[in-house]
Amino acid sequence: MPPARSQSKTSRRAKTTVACEVCGKSVGTQGYAQHLRKCERERRIELENSEFVQGRAAQQQPPPEPAAVRRSSRVSQRKHPAYLHVGADSDPEDDKNIIAPPPTPRGHSDDRQPSPPGEAAVDSSGTSGGSVAVDSFRTEYHPQSGRSATVHPIEEFTRAHNSQYKPPPQETPWSPFTTKADFEFVELSLEAALNKRQVDALLRLIGRLVRSEDRLTFRNQKDVEAAWKGAAHKLTPFKKHVITVEYKTPRNHDVYCRDLWEWAVDLLSDAYLVSRMDFDAMKLSRFDGKEWIVCYDEPATAKIFWEIQSRLPLGAKPFGIILYADKTKLSSFGTTKGYPVIARCANLPADIRNGKGLGGGRVVGWLPVIDEEPAHKGKAPWVDYKRIVWHKSFEVLLGPIHGLSRTGYHLKCGDHVIRHLFPFVAILSADYEEQCFMSLIRGLNSLHGSCPVCLVPVDENGLMETWKDFPLRTQQEAQQVLAQAAAEDDSAESERILKAWGIRNIQNVFWEIQNSDPFQALSFDRLHAFHLGLFGHHLWKQFKKHVNALSKSRDAAQAIDDLFASFPRWSGYSHFPSGVMTTDYTDGTKMFHIALTLLFVAHHIITSTSDPAGYILLCVIRAFLDFDMHVGFELHDDKRIQNGEAFQSKYCKLLVQYDQKSPEDLRKSWNFPKSHIYKHVFPDIRAKGVERNFNTKPNEREHGPLKKAYMLRTNYRDVAEQSPPGGTFHTLQQLETRSHSDPAFIGFIKRLGQFLNNTLPLYNIPLPNGQKIQLKEETKVKVFQYLKINYESKVDFRQATDHLRCNSMFYGSPRYDCIIINTVNGPIFGRLILLFTISIHPDTPASAIALVQPYDTIPLTLRSQKDKDLGFFRVHTRGRTHTEFFFIDSFIRGAMLIPDYGKADDSEYLVHDLIDSDMYLRIFEMNPRL
């Protein structure tokens, strides 16, 4: 709450109250009329919702049939079907060639009046009173949507959209360019940043070529520019605005903006995009066999969408806007900066919204960059001036939706449906510095000015004590505080009031947009708060201090660099051939991958005996990684959030323990904002959906094209050829001769024959002519070096893909990846030795087989204390001679096994459970640590 005024005129007035005739609460006479209107509106909405639910119940209609879905073939015969998405009313025959990843789950429910996500208690009964299969999904739509709730088992489940419109195919998708070749040429010239001379020369060269399949109509750069101008009219253009803000003298600043509502109309007018949008809030639940667990993924499944739709007129739809703003360096020397604002549509699914193509992020604004002036730097008026310029600039950007956020807009969308849309700012995505600008908090210079979300005090260890709760900031209270300060005649008292609440005496532009409380819209920034911040600037630097403090620090640092350089490769995982101990990284992905690698290369160097405090730091890092993995799940539910909160608490307790045990020369203060801000991440997920909805990383990626456009050049990097080999033929005799140097191939022909004779009947595959297979030395097999495995993720039940290598020379080194194999005794781990196909009969398809070195799991009861502390899951091998054959259909997914570098041999390995969220959950089930 805002601090009370001691001398204000209002506080000295006698207060008269009356009872509200709607809710019965006592209300001051001066505010009674406004309170009564609010109560009447809320009562009207409540009655409308109640009538809607009662009407639906009276109809007693059976639930709708499940949306049409089809299964596609899988790499293995596991119960992990992939899906082809077909609309609920569409004909599957119309979509034979449309392949899409499994849709994000949307579950269903019986017809009752739902409450906001995360608040309703629900039973386990299904529609029509029948039993519900485990992992069924239920969706309860907002009462104002007019849509009934439904339940689907997971294998029949797909995202159902309100729109049934199917966009017609475009015959000339390159329009308004004259030909496809014209479009491809201007696209190439823009990507290559060709200048006028280069464009003219290239056109002269192409003009001399014989045109056969297409026509190129351009003759010079002027034609290209004319074509671009014609195409630009199809999308919302930028316009220049000038704002004036006074600092000693009036100062003008240029602001470049697209019309934000016209940008929205561009999206809503596209038939395909509008067919993928969620216009109604919904509550998603998954049945775990005992109860319905509330789930969260897209913003429409979370609390804010539900609450906002409840405030809108009946039948109206919320249109959520996600805004990102941050300065970036455009020149290589950092002397020229840009300040882009990027908008995304919260109604679109994350795969489209965060992508680079149609429906992805769009630069909608270009804010003025104010250079620091040494004479004014750090002074309070100068600090306020920069923030006033920011909010005045954003006032221009948000101007087009100012009135529409209150009245709404009836728009005929691309699917020919007229919707009453209310735009609002759903999410503000930014780093901490930018969040201070957006929220107008004062930072560490005031008692309650460090957090843009709550009123945590900045005392000795206040920001570390995340187990304590503090009042949340709200727009209403902030406005009251500013009004209270403005009513003071004494400027010192006015400043005291503002400083006590940690806010600046500036009107926040977001207050002008209905349903866009900035304190609620501001969101946790995983990239800067965790990967670059808490780990990159603090835990990582602290770790290096411990290494350098060891008695043989130079050897220890070199050992860590060597292990980073030789660390096994994985698709999408950064490799560090030059080590990490003396290199400073500013890339968030690289810092994240350093964090994922660190425990596996350091656990035998920093131990509980060599460095007790450093060992506690490793435990802190493990708890941090557990916490971070839970934050990043692509689909959340209340149980996963509870586990995440448990790891958050564990991290905080270990950090306090480390702080107490650290030697004086290694101690540091942990009382900084990024030690506190993560407290709000799980409330953010409940309110706005999963973390990828508000992550700054998709927006940070947009800085690259902006810099490239400024520099007018492209940087290229040589990349080794990685095209998947098509396979080479070998005879069985050639393979068995490898046994002279590799014991894995001893008895290869005999063992392969035994495997086929024993296993094919188990797969209901008859042996040729009913006779045992007799393999010959000259029998040919086709050997492969690359394997692509599709599997169903345990996190969001979508199809995921692993790219595995079985290659004697990959980027200059052997690479033989590992897999998880499904066996009758449960899953096991193994390392690929050989991938091949063999035809056992001319009339049957070739069988895909792998020679694998299996690993045995070390029982959890035999785990060491270190394995428990650092979350290691350990396996061991019985040697190279103990290899086995497996059908590739039995592979579940790929895996990454890391040698225990503390052992003298390679007999024991640690499973890397942090490579992705699916692997994390699989190992967590095998190795529970809560």
TIZARO-642913 format. One record per residue (C-alpha): x, y, z; residue in three letters. Coordinates in steps of 0.1 Angstrom, whole numbers, plus 5000, padded with zeros to 4 digits. Example, Ala and Ser with C-alpha at 12.3 -4.5 7.8 and 13.67 -1.06 7.14 Angstrom:
<rs>
512349555078ALA
513749895071SER
</rs>
This chain:
<rs>
500050005000MET
501250364995PRO
502450545025PRO
499850745043ALA
499951125041ARG
500551305073SER
499651665063GLN
497451635032SER
494151825031LYS
492251515022THR
493251335054SER
491951625076ARG
488451615060ARG
485751445079ALA
484751125060LYS
481151025055THR
480350675043THR
477250495030VAL
476450135023ALA
476550024987CYS
473049894976GLU
474749624954VAL
477549474975CYS
476749615009GLY
480249755016LYS
480750095032SER
481850355007VAL
482750725010GLY
480150954997THR
482551124973GLN
483450794955GLY
479950634959TYR
478750694923ALA
481950544907GLN
481850244931HIS
478150184924LEU
478750184886ARG
481549934890LYS
479449704912CYS
476449714888GLU
478749624859ARG
480349334878GLU
476849214889ARG
475649234853ARG
478649024840ILE
478048774868GLU
474348734858LEU
475248704821GLU
477748434829ASN
475348254852SER
472548264826GLU
474948134799PHE
476047834821VAL
472547754831GLN
471347764795GLY
474147534785ARG
473347294813ALA
469647294804ALA
470347194769GLN
472046884781GLN
473846844748GLN
476446574745PRO
480046684741PRO
481246754706PRO
483046484687GLU
486846494689PRO
488546704663ALA
489746494634ALA
493346384637VAL
495546134619ARG
498645954629ARG
501745954609SER
504445684608SER
507045684636ARG
510645594636VAL
509945334663SER
506945134675GLN
506645314708ARG
503345464720LYS
504445804709HIS
502245894679PRO
502946204659ALA
499946384644TYR
498846564613LEU
496546844623HIS
493146874606VAL
490447124616GLY
487446994634ALA
485147024604ASP
487546964576SER
487946654555ASP
491146464561PRO
491346384524GLU
491846764518ASP
495046764539ASP
496946464527LYS
500146654522ASN
499946884552ILE
502446774579ILE
502546964612ALA
504046894646PRO
501646764672PRO
499547054684PRO
499847214718THR
497447034742PRO
494047184748ARG
491946984772GLY
488246994779HIS
485646984807SER
482046944816ASP
479747254814ASP
480047454845ARG
480947814852GLN
484747814851PRO
486948024873SER
490348174863PRO
493047924855PRO
494647774887GLY
491747854910GLU
489047604904ALA
488647274922ALA
487547014897VAL
486746644898ASP
487946354877SER
484646274860SER
484546304822GLY
481746414800THR
478746194801SER
479946044833GLY
482345794817GLY
485845714828SER
488645944817VAL
491945804803ALA
495145914819VAL
496746214802ASP
493446324788SER
493146704783PHE
490246924791ARG
489547274781THR
487047504798GLU
486447814777TYR
485448144791HIS
481648174796PRO
481448474773GLN
482948264744SER
479748074739GLY
481847754735ARG
481247434754SER
483947254773ALA
485346924759THR
487646634769VAL
489946444746HIS
492446154753PRO
495846264743ILE
496046044712GLU
492946224698GLU
493846564710PHE
494446874689THR
494147244693ARG
490647354682ALA
490247704669HIS
487047894668ASN
487447984632SER
486547704606GLN
487647924577TYR
490047754553LYS
492148014534PRO
492147954496PRO
495547874480PRO
497348174465GLN
498048134428GLU
500648424428THR
502048434463PRO
504848664450TRP
502248944443SER
502549254441PRO
505749174422PHE
505249104385THR
506848754386THR
508248514410LYS
511748584396ALA
511248954403ASP
510448874440PHE
513448644444GLU
515748894429PHE
514749184452VAL
514848944482GLU
518348844473LEU
519549194466SER
518149314500LEU
519749014519GLU
523049074502ALA
522849454508ALA
523949524472LEU
524549884463ASN
523350054431LYS
526449964411ARG
526149594421GLN
522449574414VAL
522949724379ASP
525849494371ALA
523949194382LEU
520849284362LEU
523049334331ARG
524548994336LEU
521148824341ILE
519749024311GLY
522248844289ARG
520948504299LEU
518348314280VAL
515048334298ARG
513247994297SER
511047914327GLU
510448264339ASP
510748634331ARG
512948904348LEU
511349244342THR
513849464361PHE
516349674341ARG
517949894368ASN
517949984405GLN
515150224398LYS
512849944388ASP
513749754420VAL
513050054441GLU
509650104424ALA
508749744430ALA
509649774467TRP
507550094470LYS
504649904455GLY
505049624479ALA
505449854509ALA
501849974504HIS
500749624513LYS
502049664549LEU
501849934575THR
504550194568PRO
506750394593PHE
505850754600LYS
508051024615LYS
506751204646HIS
508451484665VAL
508051514703ILE
509151814724THR
510351764760VAL
511752044781GLU
515152024799TYR
516252374806LYS
515152454771THR
512652274748PRO
514351974730ARG
512951804699ASN
513251424693HIS
512351214663ASP
510150914668VAL
509450664640TYR
506350444644CYS
504050214625ARG
500450254633ASP
500049984660LEU
496449914652TRP
497149894615GLU
499849644623TRP
497249444642ALA
494749464613VAL
497549334589ASP
497649024611LEU
493948994616LEU
493249024579SER
495448734570ASP
493148424567ALA
495848174578TYR
496948374608LEU
493548444621VAL
492648074618SER
495548004643ARG
494648274669MET
493048214703ASP
490348474708PHE
488848324740ASP
490448264773ALA
490447904784MET
491447674813LYS
493547374803LEU
493747074825SER
495346734823ARG
494046414840PHE
496946234858ASP
494845934868GLY
493646084901LYS
492846444895GLU
492746724869TRP
495946924870ILE
495747284857VAL
498147344828CYS
499547664812TYR
501047724778ASP
499848004756GLU
498748334772PRO
495048244765ALA
495347964790THR
496548184818ALA
495048414844LYS
495348764827ILE
493448664795PHE
490648524816TRP
490348824838GLU
490449064809ILE
487748884789GLN
485648894821SER
485749274820ARG
484749304783LEU
481249324769PRO
479549004762LEU
480848854729GLY
483949084728ALA
487348934723LYS
490749034739PRO
493549114714PHE
496849084733GLY
500049274723ILE
503549184735ILE
505949464733LEU
509749464736TYR
512149754737ALA
515849774741ASP
518849974728LYS
521249794705THR
524649884689LYS
524349914652LEU
527949984643SER
530849754650SER
532450014673PHE
529250084692GLY
529250454683THR
525850424666THR
522950294685LYS
519350204677GLY
516250174699TYR
513849934682PRO
510349844696VAL
509149504685ILE
505549394687ALA
504149034687ARG
500548904689CYS
499748724721ALA
496748544704ASN
499048364680LEU
500748034691PRO
504348074702ALA
505747884672ASP
504348144649ILE
504648444672ARG
508348384680ASN
509248284645GLY
510848484617LYS
508148444591GLY
504548544587LEU
503048644621GLY
506448684638GLY
507848984655GLY
507649324638ARG
509549644644VAL
506849894651VAL
508850174666GLY
512250344666TRP
512750544698LEU
515150834702PRO
518550754718VAL
519651024742ILE
523351044746ASP
524751114780GLU
525851474786GLU
528751484812PRO
527451814827ALA
524051654836HIS
524851274839LYS
523451134872GLY
521451434882LYS
517851364891ALA
516251614866PRO
518351454838TRP
517351104848VAL
513651214848ASP
514151384815TYR
515251064797LYS
512250874811ARG
509851144801ILE
511251124765VAL
510750744766TRP
507150764778HIS
506351054754LYS
507750844725SER
505650544736PHE
502650764738GLU
502950814701VAL
503350444695LEU
500350344717LEU
498150634705GLY
496250434679PRO
494950184705ILE
494350434732HIS
490650474725GLY
490150134710LEU
491249974743SER
488150124758ARG
485550104731THR
486849804711GLY
486749774673TYR
484449564651HIS
486649414625LEU
485849174597LYS
488848934600CYS
490548734573GLY
488148444579ASP
485148674572HIS
484048674608VAL
483249004624ILE
484849034659ARG
484549294685HIS
488249324695LEU
489749504725PHE
493549564722PRO
495649564754PHE
499249534763VAL
499449174776ALA
503249144782ILE
506149384784LEU
509349194776SER
512549364785ALA
515749344805ASP
516049494840TYR
517249844829GLU
514449874804GLU
511849754830GLN
512950044852CYS
512050284824PHE
508750104817MET
507650094854SER
509350434864LEU
510750284895ILE
513850444911ARG
516150144914GLY
518450094943LEU
518450454953ASN
515150424972SER
513950184999LEU
511250014977HIS
512550104942GLY
514549794932SER
511749564919CYS
509249664892PRO
506749414905VAL
506749434943CYS
507749654972LEU
510649454984VAL
512949675007PRO
516549734998VAL
518149665031ASP
521149455041GLU
519949125026ASN
516349205016GLY
516849114979LEU
518248774988MET
515348675011GLU
513048554983THR
511148335008TRP
509548655021LYS
506448805004ASP
505949174998PHE
502949374985PRO
502649374948LEU
502649704928ARG
499449804911THR
498550074887GLN
495750204910GLN
498150244940GLU
500850404918ALA
498250664906GLN
497150724942GLN
500750784953VAL
501351034925LEU
498051214933ALA
499051214970GLN
502451364962ALA
500951624939ALA
498551734966ALA
501451824989GLU
502552184992ASP
505952085006ASP
508151954978SER
510351765003ALA
507351585017GLU
506151514981SER
509551364973GLU
509451155005ARG
506151004995ILE
507350914960LEU
510650784973LYS
509050564999ALA
507150384971TRP
510150384949GLY
508450564919ILE
509250874899ARG
506951174896ASN
506051094859ILE
502750974844GLN
503150624830ASN
501950594794VAL
500650244799PHE
498050384824TRP
496250534794GLU
495650194778ILE
492749994793GLN
493649654809ASN
497349724806SER
498649754841ASP
502449784835PRO
503349624868PHE
501349324858GLN
502549324822ALA
506249334831LEU
507648984830SER
510648784841PHE
513548794817ASP
515248454818ARG
518048554793LEU
519348854812HIS
518248764847ALA
519548404847PHE
521848314818HIS
523748644814LEU
522948784849GLY
522748544879LEU
524948284863PHE
527148484838GLY
527948784860HIS
527848614894HIS
527948234898LEU
530348184869TRP
532748454881LYS
532648324916GLN
533447974903PHE
536548104885LYS
537648274917LYS
537547934935HIS
539547764907VAL
542148034908ASN
542448004946ALA
543347634945LEU
546847544953SER
547547434917LYS
545247694902SER
547047704868ARG
546747324864ASP
543147334875ALA
542147614851ALA
543947434822GLN
542247104831ALA
538847274829ILE
539647434796ASP
540847104782ASP
537646924793LEU
535447194778PHE
537447164745ALA
537046784744SER
533446774757PHE
531146554736PRO
529246734708ARG
525446754706TRP
523146914680SER
522447274690GLY
524947264719TYR
527847514718SER
531347384716HIS
534347554732PHE
537547444715PRO
539547724730SER
538347674766GLY
536347914787VAL
538448024817MET
540048334801THR
537348424776THR
534548664784ASP
531248584767TYR
528348824761THR
526148574743ASP
523348444765GLY
523248104747THR
526948044752LYS
526748134789MET
523747894793PHE
525747614777HIS
528747684799ILE
526347644829ALA
525047314815LEU
528547184811THR
530247314842LEU
529347044868LEU
530446764845PHE
533946904841VAL
534547044876ALA
533146794901HIS
536446614904HIS
538546934906ILE
536547124932ILE
535546874958THR
534246884994SER
537846825006THR
539847044983SER
537547344986ASP
534547305009PRO
533047645000ALA
533647584963GLY
531847244966TYR
528847424981ILE
528947664952LEU
528747364928LEU
525647254948CYS
524247604944VAL
524847594906ILE
523047254904ARG
520047394923ALA
520147694900PHE
520047464869LEU
517147264883ASP
515347584889PHE
516147724855ASP
515047394837MET
511647424854HIS
511347784844VAL
511847694808GLY
509347414804PHE
507247454772GLU
504147324790LEU
503547384827HIS
501147254852ASP
500647314889ASP
502647014900LYS
505647114878ARG
505347464892ILE
505447324928GLN
508547134919ASN
510047444904GLY
509247644936GLU
510847374957ALA
514147404937PHE
513847784939GLN
513747744977SER
516647494977LYS
518747734956TYR
518048024980CYS
518947815011LYS
522147684995LEU
523148034984LEU
522748155020VAL
524847865032GLN
527547935006TYR
527548305016ASP
528148205052GLN
530847945044LYS
532848155019SER
536348275029PRO
536548645034GLU
538648705003ASP
536048534981LEU
532948674997ARG
530648904977LYS
527249074981SER
524248884968TRP
521949174976ASN
521149294940PHE
517949294920PRO
518548984900LYS
518848794932SER
515148884938HIS
513348924905ILE
513148544899TYR
510748534928LYS
508048644904HIS
508648394876VAL
506148124886PHE
503348384893PRO
504248514858ASP
503648174843ILE
500348134860ARG
499348484848ALA
500748484812LYS
501548134803GLY
504947964799VAL
508248154799GLU
508748154762ARG
505748384759ASN
507848664776PHE
511448564770ASN
513548844754THR
515648594733LYS
513348594702PRO
513548974703ASN
517248984709GLU
517648784677ARG
516049064658GLU
519049284665HIS
521149104640GLY
519149194609PRO
518949554622LEU
522749574625LYS
523149414591LYS
520849664575ALA
522849944591TYR
526249804581MET
525049714545LEU
527149394545ARG
526949034555THR
529448834575ASN
529948474564TYR
531448184583ARG
532947864568ASP
530847574580VAL
531947204576ALA
529747004553GLU
527246814574GLN
524846674548SER
523546334560PRO
525346054541PRO
523145844520GLY
524845514531GLY
527545294517THR
527544924510PHE
529844674528HIS
529944304530THR
529544124563LEU
533043994559GLN
534444354557GLN
532644444589LEU
533844144608GLU
537444214598THR
537144524620ARG
537344294650SER
541144284645HIS
541244644658SER
537844664675ASP
536544384698PRO
532944514693ALA
532944334660PHE
534143994672ILE
531743724659GLY
529743984640PHE
528243754614ILE
527243474638LYS
525843714664ARG
523843904638LEU
522343574625GLY
521343474660GLN
519743814666PHE
517643794634LEU
516543434640ASN
515543504676ASN
514043854673THR
512143864639LEU
509443624651PRO
508843844682LEU
508044124657TYR
505643894638ASN
508043894609ILE
508243544594PRO
511643394586LEU
512343334549PRO
510643014539ASN
510242934576GLY
513942844578GLN
516642994600LYS
518643274583ILE
522043164572GLN
524143484566LEU
527043464542LYS
530243654542GLU
529443824509GLU
525943944521THR
525844314517LYS
524544564542VAL
524144944538LYS
525945144565VAL
524845484576PHE
526445764596GLN
523445974605TYR
520145884623LEU
517146114628LYS
514846014656ILE
511346164662ASN
509846114696TYR
507146254717GLU
508346504743SER
507346444779LYS
507046814784VAL
504446934759ASP
503646604741PHE
504746754708ARG
507046574684GLN
510746644690ALA
513746544670THR
517246424677ASP
520046424651HIS
522546154659LEU
525846064645ARG
527745744641CYS
530745864624ASN
534445784626SER
535346144616MET
532946434623PHE
534546784625TYR
537946614628GLY
537046374656SER
535146044660PRO
531546094671ARG
529445804682TYR
526245934699ASP
524245754726CYS
520545654728ILE
517845544751ILE
516545194741ILE
513145054750ASN
513544694763THR
511144454781VAL
512944534813ASN
512644904809GLY
514745174792PRO
518545134790ILE
521345354777PHE
523645264749GLY
526245394725ARG
525945364687LEU
528745164671ILE
527245084637LEU
524045174618LEU
523044964589PHE
520144804570THR
520044444558ILE
517544274534SER
516843914546ILE
514443844517HIS
513944014483PRO
510244054489ASP
510544224523THR
511744574533PRO
515244604546ALA
515544594584SER
517244884602ALA
519544754628ILE
522244904651ALA
525144754669LEU
525144914703VAL
527344914734GLN
524844894763PRO
525345064796TYR
524044934829ASP
522445174854THR
524145194887ILE
521445144914PRO
520345454932LEU
521045294965THR
524745284956LEU
524945654947ARG
527645854964SER
526946174983GLN
528446374955LYS
526046214930ASP
523146304953LYS
524346664958ASP
525046734922LEU
522146534907GLY
524246294888PHE
522745984872PHE
525445724866ARG
525845434842VAL
528745194835HIS
529844964807THR
531044614809ARG
533544664781GLY
533744684743ARG
533244304739THR
529744324754HIS
527944464724THR
524344384712GLU
522144434682PHE
518944624684PHE
516244724659PHE
516345094655ILE
512545094660ASP
513345024697SER
515145354702PHE
513245604723ILE
515545914717ARG
519146024717GLY
521146084749ALA
524446244759MET
526746054782LEU
529746224797ILE
532746024810PRO
533346054848ASP
536546254844TYR
537446174880GLY
537945804871LYS
541145654857ALA
539245464830ASP
536145514809ASP
534045254827SER
531545504842GLU
529545774826TYR
527246054838LEU
523946104819VAL
523646474808HIS
520046544819ASP
520246914811LEU
520446894773ILE
516746964770ASP
513546964790SER
512446624778ASP
515646454789MET
515446644822TYR
512046504830LEU
513046144819ARG
515946144842ILE
513946314870PHE
511546024868GLU
514445774871MET
516345984897ASN
513846184918PRO
515546444939ARG
512646614958LEU
</rs>
